[in-house]
Amino acid sequence: MLLFCPVLEAANSQESASKPVCGEEVCGNVNISLPFGIEAGCYTNSWFQVTCNQTANGDKPYLHRLKLEILDFTPVSVLVNNPVAYVDCPNRNGTSTSVNLKRSPFFFPSYSNFFGSVGCGNLATVFGNKSDPLAGCLQTMCGDGASKSGCFVTINEDLTSYTVNMTPVYANATAEGDSKRCASGFLFDTTHYLYADNYPMPRDINLETTHVAASLEWNSFECDLKGPICQGPATAPLKSKGRKPCGAVDIAYPFGIDHGDYMDDRFRVTCNKTSNDTVPYIHSINLQLLEVSFSEGTVEVNYPITYFNCDKNKNHINRISVNLTNSPFYFSKAENIFWSPGCGNLATLFDYQTDHPIGGCLQQSCRTNKEDSDVNGCFIYIPHGLSSFSTNMTKLDSSNSSERSCGFASVVDKDFFVEWNSKPELRELTHVPATLRWGTPMMGLCRLKEGFNTLCSPDRQYCWQNLSPTHLCVCNIDRHPALSYDVCLDTKCGNSKYRFCHMLCLNTPHNYCSSEYCPPEFEYNRTSYRCEPKNITSSMFSPSVFSEKIRKLVIIIVKMEVYLKSLGLWKVVETDEDRLALRANLTLAQLRAYDEDMLKKDRALTCIHS
């Protein structure tokens, strides 16, 4: 996230120079990051007020309302000194209950914190917001120096408070007196510590440890102060949208299983149990989900095959095409083809609504190549925005037997088409992979803005914000090959690592995104092929930087023309002509050559924008 802070207007230049800049305050050796602050007007909510306390070890920053020492900040979390909870330790101050965060915006995130315990002879358990234990680990037996040992385990729930319990497990676990019974439990951030081979816990944690480093994140909040920093939208953290597994599939945003994980009901996933496994289904269209790509705006599904002219004993049945018309999904033209393996048939693709033919292809005669004709079949490219279809296969080859003319016609993913030729066992399937598009990646000048709700992938490789109900600004750590723009070329990024940004347009029923469909306050630039802010100098670029870019543009264009001509790509940019439709009955090599030619315009644009 771009970290910046509105600078409070000073009464005079000397007063302004003497005041620390919000987001650049320091206490001891800790830099105080927004939305936290020491001075009034730098923190946006009283929960984020920091006090700089003098201690015997120097100045230390504390969360004012929680009385927790701050150790460090990241763009999405704050590292605090978390007090240890003690059990059966009469000589130590402390309880078995943790600090309570329930009324604050903070919580212990499960992905970065572990539950740990120091002691011996016990089953250490941690209880969260429910009566059942959330997690537990088994300490080693007491004796032979093991009293300083311990254990730790992952947790699978974000917590606002927790309680620790110790249950003796071994027969002699408590036979050596109270000193052996004392144990501690805590949540801690494992990445903050070093480990030794002969000690199961981090080397800096033992029974004498009173505090451990733990990570806190925070939910969105409203400003409760009257300072100038609160006049804009409420500051929100980078909050991750987790991937929850269903069977062997990780369900990624905008899809989700639990309420709050999916964008809306159209993306709700149900996890259905089968005789062999647990399988995810997109509830709104009742199709099995195979894989989600957020940055590409696609989802791969298992699509039912329609068989024709087959032996009834082979369990081949005719299946009705799924109608996606009233959903945000349609079959991706880039990832799919209409394909029919077999020989001697005319395979036809029909519009499901009008029953008019969209296209078709003629398979080879079974007499031409009896070995390969039933494998290769024929294919055509599908039109853009195909949301429903029906198919038919008409037998035209009189020499074809009933067995050899058995086949199917369906929209399938191109990768499966290649895989089919090398794996004969796939030819008895009842479903094939197909790729649906729910959003369209677009080139656009946008960036993550401070003060707006920001969501991130679980691995924090990319984050996004809403530009409108139908558009997202997606920013990555790494460059998208063809679409992303480096916003740090034109603005000061501070410590932000999410610098490569593009737009993602979300489909709505009957309204599939085009590259020229820009969000409000943006307009399409036909020269640069992207959406740009209507007031580009004040919204994205400083006037001086923008003027400098225009000055250099003439030189760049001349150099780019020469470069593209050397690669044989200038003609597709100069004429902007689309390739003629593909003829039928091509070989796999011809298909790949056609795909290569189709990508020339994209490659030329990639060169221009990189």
Helices and strands as residue ranges (DSSP letters): H 13-18, E 25-27, E 30-32, G 46-48, E 50-55, E 58-63, E 68-73, E 78-83, E 85-87, E 106-107, E 113-118, E 122-127, E 133-138, G 146-148, E 150-154, E 163-168, H 178-181, E 183-189, G 190-192, E 195-196, E 199-202, E 211-218, G 228-231, E 238-240, E 244-246, E 249-251, G 265-267, E 269-273, E 278-282, E 287-293, E 298-304, E 307-308, G 312-314, E 330-331, E 336-340, E 345-351, E 357-362, H 373-376, E 378-380, E 389-395, E 407-408, E 410-413, H 414-422, G 424-428, E 431-437, E 439-442, E 454-456, E 462-468, E 471-476, E 485-486, G 487-489, E 500-506, E 522-525, E 530-533, H 536-539, H 543-566, H 570-575, H 588-598, H 600-609
